[in-house]
């Protein structure tokens, strides 16, 4: 209660004194305050023109008495408050309540949005979350460790896995020597070679997928071979980074050859879907069914797969290595893919058959004859 204001005159002998009015007295507030948190926490980046989203706040009573707090919310920079629940809470001295739910919507793109909850009683305090608003964007994709021209198994890391078996490029490798024989005055022997990658052919396509600040809810990946969807997978979305995605292709029904592929990576958002696609070729070496059994071949015995995509030829080695040859002169001279040595394939025909010769270093050559299976040339002779 304010004190009464008055003045009076006091006379002592002949002196006159005026007593000034008493100053107004304010009732002091109780010590303490109301506090609401968090103050500046960060929400995940939100897709523009979406919502509602819900965040939690905590209100604390720092008074030495019970208080009732009024709660309200508002947004800034394209963030709008939908509701705050509850709108009032009674707290004992030193008590707190951490289940205040504020719902909000977001509008157009802005990197400094904010949702604010305000608590009011004897004093006032507010807490807030930062909200970045972004438009959906397609992923950026790039092939990783992909070579559509050359599979060179001789450079694989190999380690022993037991007697006559090894691990090579992550595949099981086994050898089996055949009985020796003698021809043209020389002792010779053949070796059967098993490779699990040829028995169950599953070449892989690996890509680096980079996302922006807004994480899609899901990422869909689909591998198509020759325009036909063959393999697919879903992944949880992420933001602000690159992750590697690897899809194996079940090539058990495909013959050895060069296949065009497309890899589709699709970002799935709340209201839209945005794709990116990358194109290349995939080499398949399939020895699921051979004269020697699934995955088995003769070491050192090669073959050619003719009439491949773009007029190319695929060379397949006895160990499962493969290399693409491109035409220099149509249907007659082909050059191997870039590597340690770019050898050539030259065609020559006779009255009875078509032949190919692979010219290597130091005068070595390998001769192939086109016969039997269509589009194939078999290894018939090596000249040293």
N, C-alpha and C positions, 0 to 999 in steps of 0.2 A: 504494500500500500504506500502510495506516495506521501511524503510528509507535507504538512500544511505550509504554505508559503505566506510569510507575514513580515512586516517591518514595523518598527516602532521608533519613537524618538525618546531619548533619555537625556534629562537635563541635570547636570551637576553644577551648582552655583550658576555661573553665567555661561557655561560651556554647553554646546548642543552637539550631541552625537547621534548619528543615524546607523542603526544596526542593519547590515545587509540581509536580504532574504536567504533562507536556508536552501542549499542545493537540492534538486530532486534526487531521490534515492531509488536505484533499480534493484529488484530482487535478484541475487546471483543465481546462475544456472547450476544445477547439480554437476559435479565433476564427471567426465566421461564423454562418450560419443557413440554414434551408430556407424558401423562400417559394413560396406558391401563389396564383395570380391567375386571374380577376379578383376584386376585393373590392367587391361591390355593383353589378355590372352588371345591367341590366334585360332580362328576357325579354319577348316579346310577351304581351299578355293572353291567358290560356288559358281555353278553354271548360271549365266545371265537369265533373268526373267523366270526364275523358278522359286519354289518354296511351298509350304513353310518348312523351316528348319527350327530346331529347338536347342537352346543352350541352358546350362544350369548356373545359377548364382547362389552365393551364401551371404546371409546377413547376420551380423554379430552385434549383440548389445553389450557395450562396454560401460554402461551405467551401473551404479550400485543399487538399482531398483528396477522393477518390472516396467517395460514400456511396450506400447503398441506402435508398430511401424507401418506406414502407408507405402505401397510399392507401385511404381509406374514405369513404363518403358517407352523408348522412342529410338528411331534410327537416323543415321546420317549418311550422306553420299550414296544415294540409291539403295539404301537399306531401310525397310519400313517395318515397324513393330506391329505384330498381329495381336498379341495378348501377353499378359504376365499373370501367372497363377502360382500362389494366391496373390491377391491384391492387398492383403493386410495380414500381418502376423504379429502375435503377442509373444514377447520374449521375456524370460526371467532375467534377473541380474546376471551378467556374464554369459548368458545363453546365446546360442546361434541356431540358425535353420538353413540347411544346405540344399533344399529341394525347390528352389524358386525356378520355375520354368518360364523362359521367355521365348516365344515363337516369333519368327520374322520371315519376311520375303525379301528377295533381291530383284533389282531391276537391271538397268543397262550396265555395261562394263565400267568398273571403277576399281582402282587399286587401293583405296583408302576408305572403304565402307566401314560402318561401325553400328553395333547394336548395343544400346545403353539401358541399364535398369537403375532407377533412382529410388532411394529409401529416404523417407521423411518422417521426423518426429521432432524432438527438441532441437535436433540438428539435422543436417542433410548430407548424404554421401551418395556417390554413384560408382558403378563398376561397368566395364564394357569388354566386348570382344571385337577384335579387328576382323574384317571380312573383305577378302579380295574377290571381286566379281570378274569372271572372264567368259569369253565366248568359247564354245567347243571348237576343237581343232583336230584335224586328222593326224595320225602318227607319222613320224619320219622313220623310214626303214632303210636298212643297208645290209647286203649279204655279208656274212662273216666266214672267213676261211673256206670260201667256195672256189673251186676250180672246175669249170665246166668243160675244160679241154684236156686235162691230164690227171690220171690217177697213177702215181708212181709208188708202188708198194715197196720198192727197194729202199726208200728213204724212211720207212716206218721204224719206230722204236720197237725192238723185239726183245723179249725176255723168255727164259726157259720156263716151261710149265710141266716138265716131266720128260721121260724118255721119248724122244722123237716128236715131241710136241712143244709148241711155243705160243706166246701171245704176241701178236703183231698188229699194230694200229687198233688195239682193243679187240681183235678177232682171234679165234682159235685157229692155229696153223698146225697141221700134222703132215708127216712125210712117211712114205712107205717105198722102200727100194724093191724093184723088180729083179728077177734073175738076169744075170749078165749074158751077153751074147757077143759073137765075133763076126764082123763084116769088113770086107776090104782090108783084111790084115790087121784090124784094130779091135781091141776089146771095148765093148760099149755096154751101157746100162741105162735104163729109164727109171724115173722116180715118179711115183704118184704123189700128188700134193692135194691136201684137203684144206679148204678155207671156209670157215663158218659164214663169212660175209657173202660167199657165193652159194652156199647151201640154202640160206634164208636171206635173200637179197633185200636189204632195207637201207638204201642210201638216204642220207639225211640232208635237209636244207636248214641252215642256221642263219638267223637274221638278228641284227641289233635293232630294237624298237625303242625310239625316243619319244617321250611324252612331254607336253608342256606343263604349265602351272595347274591346269584343270585336269583332274584324274577322271577318266571314264569309269562308269560302274563296272563294265566288263570289256575285255578285249577278245575278239573272235579272230582266229587264224585259220585259213583254208589253203591247202595246196592242191592245185589242179595240174594234171598231166595231160598234155594234148587237148587242153580245153575242157577236160572232164574232172570235176571235183573228186578227189580220191582220199584225202586225209584232212582232218580238222581238229580243232581243240579250242576250249574257252579258258581264259585266265582272268583273275581279278585285276582291276585297273590299278594304275599307279600314276604318280605325277613327278615332274621335275627330275627326270633321270632316264637312263637307258638300261634296258634289260635284254638279255639274249633269249630268244625263243627258238627251239629246235623241233622240227617236225620230221619224223621218219616216214619214208614212203614204202609201203608194202608193195614191192615189185615182183612178187612171186609169180604173177600172171603175165609179166612183161618179158619179152625176149631181150637179149643183150643189144644195146643200141644207145642212140642219143635222143633224148626226149625233151621237147620244150615244156617249160613249166611256168606257172604264174603263182605267186604267193600273195594272197590277199590278207591284209591286217585291217580289221574293222574296229574302230572305237565306238562303243555303245554308250550314249549319254541318256539323260532323262527324257529328252524330247527330240533327239536326232541321232543319226548314225553316220559316221564319217570314215570312209575307207582310204587306204593307200595300197598300191599294188606294185610288185617288182617282178620282172621277167628275166629268165635266163634259160640255160639248158642243164640237163642232169644226165650223167652217164650211169647206165645200168649194166652190170655184169651179172648175168643170171645163169648159174650152173646147177639149178635145182634138179634138173633131169639131164644126166649125161650117161655115156656108155659105161662109165666107171662108178656111178653112184652119185647121190646128191652131194654137191660141193667138191667133188674130186675131179682133177684134171692132170694131164701129163706136164710136168715141169719142162719148160723150154719149148713147148709146142704152141704155136701162135695161130691166130685166125684173123680174118678181116670181115667186118660187117659193112657191106656196100650199100649205096643208095640211101644214105642217112639224111637227116634234116639238112636242107640247104646244099644238097649235092656232096656232102662230106663222106668220109670213110672213118669207121671206128676200128682201130687196131686193138686186139685183146691179147695180152700175154698169158703164158702158162700159169703165172702166179696170180693172175687176176688184175694185173696192171692194165691200164687202158689209156689210149691217146687218140686225139682227134686229128685227122688230116684234112686240109682244105685244098680245093682245086686251084692249081696254077694254070694248067691247060685242061679244059673241060674233058672229063672222062679219060684222061691219059696221064697227067702228072699232078701229084698231090704233095704238099709239104706238111710236115708234122708240126704240132703245136709248139710254141716257144718253150724252151727248156735247156738242158745242158747241151743237147745236140739236135739240130733240126734236120732229121733225115727225110728222105723222099720215098714216095711210092710211084712206080712207073708201070703202066699197063702195056702189055704186048700180047698179041693174039696169034694163034696158030690156026691151021685148018680145022682142028678138032676141038679146041678149047680156048678160053681166055685166061691169061696169066697176069700176075702182078709180081713185081720185084721190089723189095724194100732194101734200099742202099744205105749201109751203115758205114762207120769209120773203118779205116785201114783196109778197105777193099772187101769187107764182109758184106754178104747179101743174103736175104731170105726170099725164097720163091714160093708163091701161093698159086693154087689152081682153083678156078671157079668151077665148081661141080657140086653135085649133091644138092644140099639145101639152097633154095633160091636166096640170092643176095648175100651169099657167103663165099669166101675163098679160104681154102684150107692150106696149111703149111705142108709143103712137100719136100723142101730141100733147103739146107743151109750151106752156103759156100764160104769157106775161110780163105 
